[in-house]
Amino acid sequence: DAGATKDALGDSTMKDMLEARPLPDFRFDDEKEETLPPPPPFPSVSTATPPAPEPDAEAFRPAPPPPPRQADPSPTADDKRRRNMTIAIIIVAVILCCCCGFILIMYYWLGDILLQWAGYTALLPLPTLLL
């Protein structure tokens, strides 16, 4: 039984597979039955488009330089108002951030000192937990 298994899975099976598979066609193009249609003929001189007439020298004269750019016009009242509002918003935001940070730092530091002064040592982590 072992020999039959080897024979079934061995060389004879590979040989059978190779024989069953069709071989590719290695013939040259002119030997094959199918041929491509002939290429279209080259256009003759009479069907070619005539050359374009030579351009006039005046057509390739450089364009005149653009007019010099004028300086930006003075800002309008709306532009000034918008710029002033932007500056005011930035200043208010910086002041609010500084005040909030100062209040939080003072709350932690002052709260810690007041709790120690009052003798509540068990409540010392309270300001830290509230932050």
C-alpha positions in Angstrom: 0.0 0.0 0.0 2.9 2.3 0.7 4.3 1.8 -2.8 0.9 2.6 -4.4 0.7 5.8 -2.3 4.1 6.8 -3.4 3.3 5.9 -7.0 0.0 7.9 -6.8 1.7 10.9 -5.3 5.1 10.5 -6.9 6.6 10.8 -10.4 3.7 9.2 -12.3 1.2 11.7 -11.0 3.5 14.6 -12.0 4.0 13.1 -15.5 0.2 12.7 -15.9 -0.3 16.3 -14.9 2.3 17.5 -17.4 0.8 15.4 -20.2 -2.7 16.6 -19.5 -1.7 20.3 -19.5 -1.6 21.9 -23.0 1.7 23.3 -24.0 2.0 27.0 -24.8 2.3 28.0 -28.5 6.0 28.9 -29.0 5.7 29.5 -32.8 6.8 32.8 -34.3 4.1 35.3 -35.2 4.3 34.6 -39.0 3.9 30.9 -38.4 0.6 31.3 -36.5 -2.7 31.0 -38.3 -4.1 34.2 -36.8 -2.6 37.4 -38.3 -3.0 41.0 -37.4 -4.6 43.3 -39.9 -2.1 45.3 -41.9 -1.1 48.7 -40.5 -2.7 51.7 -42.0 -0.7 53.3 -44.9 1.5 56.3 -44.2 -0.2 59.6 -45.2 1.1 60.9 -48.5 2.6 64.3 -48.9 -0.6 65.5 -50.5 -2.8 64.6 -47.5 -0.4 66.2 -45.0 -1.4 69.5 -43.5 0.4 72.5 -45.1 2.9 74.2 -42.9 1.7 77.2 -41.0 2.7 80.6 -42.3 5.6 82.2 -40.6 4.5 84.4 -37.8 4.8 88.1 -38.1 7.6 89.7 -36.1 5.2 92.3 -34.7 3.2 89.5 -33.0 6.1 88.5 -30.8 6.9 92.0 -29.5 7.2 91.9 -25.7 4.2 93.2 -23.9 4.5 96.6 -22.2 5.5 96.3 -18.5 2.6 96.5 -16.1 1.9 99.8 -14.4 3.8 100.1 -11.1 1.9 98.9 -8.1 0.5 101.5 -5.9 1.0 101.3 -2.1 -1.8 99.8 -0.2 -4.5 102.3 0.5 -4.8 103.7 4.0 -6.9 101.4 6.2 -10.6 102.3 6.4 -12.5 102.9 9.5 -13.8 99.4 9.4 -10.3 97.9 9.2 -9.2 100.1 12.2 -12.2 99.0 14.2 -11.6 95.3 13.5 -7.9 95.6 14.4 -8.7 97.4 17.7 -11.4 94.8 18.6 -8.9 92.0 18.0 -6.3 93.7 20.2 -8.9 94.3 22.9 -10.0 90.6 22.9 -6.5 89.4 23.1 -5.7 91.7 26.1 -8.9 90.7 27.9 -8.1 87.0 27.4 -4.6 87.4 28.7 -5.8 89.3 31.8 -8.5 86.7 32.5 -6.0 83.9 32.3 -3.6 85.6 34.6 -6.3 86.4 37.1 -7.7 82.9 37.1 -4.2 81.4 37.5 -3.4 83.9 40.3 -6.6 83.1 42.1 -6.0 79.3 41.9 -2.4 79.7 43.1 -3.4 82.0 46.0 -6.3 79.7 46.9 -4.0 76.7 47.2 -1.2 78.5 49.0 -3.4 80.6 51.3 -5.8 77.7 51.9 -2.9 75.6 52.9 -1.5 78.2 55.3 -5.0 78.9 56.8 -5.7 75.2 57.4 -2.3 74.7 59.0 -2.8 77.9 61.2 -6.3 76.7 62.2 -4.8 73.3 63.2 -6.7 71.1 60.7 -3.9 68.9 59.6 -6.3 66.2 58.5 -7.7 68.6 55.8 -4.4 69.6 54.3 -5.0 67.8 51.0 -8.4 69.6 50.6 -7.2 72.5 48.4 -5.3 70.0 46.1 -8.4 67.9 45.8 -10.6 70.9 45.0 -8.2 71.9 42.1 
